Amino acid sequence: MITEGPGDPTPAPTAPPTGPGPAGPDPVDVDLWQLRVDHLTEDELDPSELDEEERGRLGTPLAVADRLRYGIGHVALRRLLAPRLGVPPAALTYRREPCPGCGALHGRPAVATPSGAPHFSLSHSGDVVLIGFAARPVGVDVESLPKEGTVRDVTPALHPLEQAEIAAAGHTPEAFARIWCRKEAYLKGVGIGVARSLAKDYLGESEPAALPAGWSVRSVGTAAGHAAAVAVAGPLGRVRTSWLPASFVTAEATPAPS
C-alpha cells in the first residue's frame, strides 16, 4: 500500500474506479384510468363512499359539470384503491405530504390509512377524468383544448423553449395543451403545483435533454378535444391505459378491468 508521508507534497495517484457505477432506479410502470364525464348524470353518481369533506365539496354551489367531474373522480379513485388495499372504499382516509417548496402539508395527496397504497394523481377537465397509479411519485393531467385567446395570453409565461415549440406549431390550441399538460403533470408529481413559475421548468417535447433531472414525462392518448400527460419520478416504463364505463361510479358499480 502506498501512503503519503509528512514530506510528500501531493498525495499518491489512485487508479480510476472500474466496473459499472451505481445502478439507477428501474423503470416504473404507470396505470392510467379514464372516464367520460358526459356519459353520466348527477342523479346516477353514487357519492355514499365519499368522506365528509368530499361530500361537502359536492354540496357547494359549483356548476353542475364541475360537481360531476369532482364526484366522478373521487368516487372512482376510492373504488380503484380499495381492492388493492383490501378495504371498503369508504374506509380510505387521505393526507397531504409536505410541500417541497415551503414544507407545509399541502403537497401531493396520499392515502393515510390503510398503509401500502400506491402513489396516485387525479385530474379532470372537460369531458374526461384521469387517474394515475405508480410505485413512485406520479402526476397526471388532462385538459380540454383551450381557446385561442388563452393560448395567446398564457404562452408568454412559459419556458422560452416551450414558447418556441408552440410558435413553431402555429400557436394552435393542440400544441399549447400538450405542453401545458406535461407541465402540470410534472408539477403535480413534484407536489408544488402551478404556484411555481411556469417559466422555470422545460416540459416540452423537442429537447429531451432539457427536461427536469430525475423525472420522466410522456404525453398520452385521451378523448378527442383533450390532451393528457403523465410524469413520474425516475425512468418511466410502460403506461397502461384503461377506460372505465360510467357505471363504475354508480350504485350498481361495474368492476374495474384487471
C-alpha positions in Angstrom: 0.0 0.0 0.0 1.4 3.4 -0.9 1.0 6.0 1.9 1.5 9.7 2.0 4.4 10.7 4.3 4.8 14.0 6.1 7.1 15.4 3.5 5.2 14.4 0.4 3.8 17.5 -1.4 1.0 15.7 -3.1 -1.0 12.5 -2.4 -0.2 9.4 -4.5 -2.4 9.0 -7.5 -5.2 6.5 -7.3 -6.5 4.3 -10.1 -9.8 5.2 -11.6 -12.8 3.0 -10.5 -13.6 0.1 -12.7 -16.8 -1.8 -13.4 -20.3 -0.4 -13.5 -21.3 2.6 -11.5 -24.2 2.8 -9.0 -27.3 1.3 -10.5 -30.1 3.8 -11.1 -33.8 3.1 -10.3 -35.6 0.6 -12.5 -38.2 2.0 -14.9 -41.6 2.2 -13.2 -44.9 1.3 -14.9 -47.9 3.6 -14.6 -51.6 2.5 -14.7 -53.9 5.2 -16.1 -57.7 5.1 -15.8 -60.0 7.4 -17.7 -63.8 8.0 -17.5 -66.1 10.1 -19.7 -68.0 12.7 -17.6 -70.6 13.3 -20.4 -71.9 9.7 -20.1 -73.3 10.2 -16.6 -75.8 12.5 -14.8 -75.6 13.7 -11.2 -78.5 11.5 -10.2 -76.7 8.4 -11.3 -73.5 9.2 -9.4 -73.2 7.3 -6.1 -71.4 9.5 -3.5 -72.1 7.3 -0.5 -68.5 6.2 -0.1 -67.0 9.8 0.0 -65.9 11.3 3.3 -67.4 14.4 4.9 -65.1 16.8 3.2 -65.7 15.3 -0.2 -69.4 15.3 0.2 -69.2 18.9 1.4 -67.4 19.9 -1.8 -70.2 18.3 -3.8 -72.7 20.4 -1.9 -71.0 23.7 -2.7 -72.6 26.0 -5.4 -70.3 24.8 -8.2 -71.5 24.4 -11.8 -73.2 21.0 -12.4 -70.3 20.0 -14.7 -67.7 20.9 -12.1 -69.6 18.9 -9.4 -69.9 15.9 -11.7 -66.2 15.9 -12.6 -65.2 16.2 -8.9 -67.6 13.5 -7.8 -66.8 11.0 -10.5 -63.0 11.5 -10.0 -63.2 11.0 -6.2 -65.6 8.0 -6.3 -63.6 6.3 -9.0 -60.3 6.9 -7.1 -61.7 5.3 -3.9 -63.1 2.3 -5.9 -59.8 1.8 -7.7 -57.7 2.0 -4.5 -60.0 0.0 -2.2 -59.5 -3.5 -3.7 -55.7 -3.0 -3.8 -55.7 -2.3 -0.1 -58.4 -4.9 1.0 -60.8 -2.3 2.5 -64.1 -0.8 1.5 -63.9 2.5 -0.4 -65.3 4.5 2.5 -62.6 3.2 4.8 -59.8 5.1 3.0 -58.5 8.3 4.6 -56.3 10.8 2.9 -53.5 13.1 3.9 -51.2 15.7 2.3 -47.4 15.3 2.0 -45.1 18.2 2.8 -44.8 20.8 0.1 -41.3 20.7 -1.4 -41.3 24.5 -1.6 -42.3 25.5 2.0 -42.7 22.3 3.9 -46.3 22.9 4.8 -48.7 20.0 4.5 -50.3 20.9 1.1 -48.1 18.8 -1.2 -49.1 15.6 -3.0 -52.2 13.9 -1.8 -51.6 10.4 -0.4 -53.5 7.6 1.4 -53.2 8.0 5.2 -54.9 4.6 6.1 -54.5 1.8 5.4 -50.8 1.6 4.5 -49.4 0.2 1.4 -51.2 2.4 -1.2 -49.5 3.3 -4.5 -48.7 6.9 -5.3 -51.6 8.4 -7.2 -52.7 11.5 -9.1 -56.1 12.7 -10.2 -57.1 15.2 -12.9 -60.3 16.2 -14.6 -61.2 18.7 -17.3 -63.9 19.0 -20.0 -65.4 15.5 -20.5 -62.6 13.4 -19.0 -61.4 12.3 -15.6 -57.9 10.9 -15.5 -56.4 8.9 -12.6 -52.8 7.5 -12.4 -51.1 5.0 -10.1 -47.4 4.2 -9.8 -44.8 2.8 -7.3 -43.1 6.2 -7.3 -44.4 9.8 -7.1 -46.6 10.4 -10.2 -48.6 13.3 -11.6 -51.2 13.2 -14.3 -53.1 16.0 -16.1 -55.9 16.2 -18.7 -57.1 19.4 -20.3 -59.8 20.3 -22.7 -58.3 22.3 -25.6 -58.2 26.0 -24.7 -59.5 28.9 -26.6 -57.1 30.8 -28.9 -57.1 33.8 -26.5 -55.9 31.6 -23.7 -53.0 30.3 -25.9 -52.1 33.9 -26.8 -52.3 35.2 -23.2 -50.5 32.3 -21.3 -47.8 31.3 -23.8 -45.5 34.2 -22.9 -45.4 33.0 -19.3 -43.9 29.6 -20.3 -40.3 28.5 -20.6 -38.6 30.0 -23.7 -38.1 26.6 -25.4 -41.8 25.8 -24.8 -42.8 29.2 -26.3 -40.7 28.3 -29.4 -42.3 24.9 -29.8 -45.8 26.4 -29.6 -44.8 29.1 -32.1 -43.3 26.5 -34.5 -46.7 24.7 -34.4 -48.6 27.8 -35.3 -49.8 28.7 -31.8 -52.5 26.0 -32.1 -54.6 25.0 -29.0 -53.4 21.4 -29.5 -49.7 22.4 -29.3 -50.3 24.5 -26.2 -52.4 21.9 -24.5 -49.8 19.2 -25.0 -47.1 21.3 -23.3 -49.4 22.6 -20.6 -50.5 19.0 -19.6 -46.9 17.8 -19.5 -46.0 20.8 -17.2 -49.0 20.3 -14.9 -48.4 16.6 -14.6 -44.7 17.2 -13.6 -45.6 20.0 -11.1 -48.3 17.8 -9.6 -45.9 14.9 -9.3 -43.4 17.1 -7.6 -46.2 18.3 -5.3 -45.9 22.0 -5.8 -48.5 22.8 -8.5 -48.7 25.9 -10.6 -47.6 28.1 -7.7 -44.1 27.5 -9.2 -43.1 29.9 -12.0 -44.3 28.5 -15.3 -41.0 29.6 -17.0 -38.8 27.7 -14.6 -39.0 24.2 -16.0 -39.0 22.9 -19.5 -41.5 20.2 -20.2 -41.8 20.3 -24.0 -41.2 17.5 -26.5 -38.3 18.7 -28.7 -35.4 18.9 -26.2 -35.4 15.8 -24.1 -32.0 16.7 -22.5 -33.6 19.9 -21.1 -36.3 18.1 -19.1 -36.1 18.3 -15.3 -33.5 15.9 -13.9 -34.8 12.8 -12.2 -38.2 12.9 -13.9 -39.8 11.3 -16.9 -42.8 12.8 -18.7 -44.9 11.4 -21.6 -48.0 12.6 -23.5 -50.8 10.1 -23.5 -53.8 9.5 -25.6 -57.3 10.6 -24.4 -60.6 11.7 -25.8 -60.9 14.0 -28.9 -60.7 17.6 -27.9 -58.5 17.0 -25.0 -54.8 16.5 -24.2 -53.2 14.4 -21.4 -49.8 13.6 -19.9 -48.2 11.6 -17.1 -45.0 12.4 -15.2 -43.1 10.0 -12.8 -40.1 10.2 -10.6 -37.2 8.3 -12.3 -37.4 6.4 -15.6 -40.8 5.6 -17.0 -41.6 2.1 -18.1 -44.9 1.1 -19.6 -48.0 3.3 -19.5 -51.1 1.1 -19.4 -54.4 3.0 -20.1 -57.9 1.7 -19.5 -61.3 3.4 -20.0 -63.8 2.8 -17.3 -67.6 2.7 -18.0 -69.8 5.3 -16.5 -71.4 2.5 -14.4 -68.1 2.2 -12.4 -69.2 5.1 -10.2 -72.9 4.4 -9.9 -74.7 2.5 -7.2 -74.6 -0.7 -9.3 -70.9 -0.4 -10.0 -69.2 -2.3 -12.7 -65.8 -3.8 -11.5 -62.7 -2.2 -13.0 -60.8 -4.3 -15.5 -57.9 -6.1 -14.1 
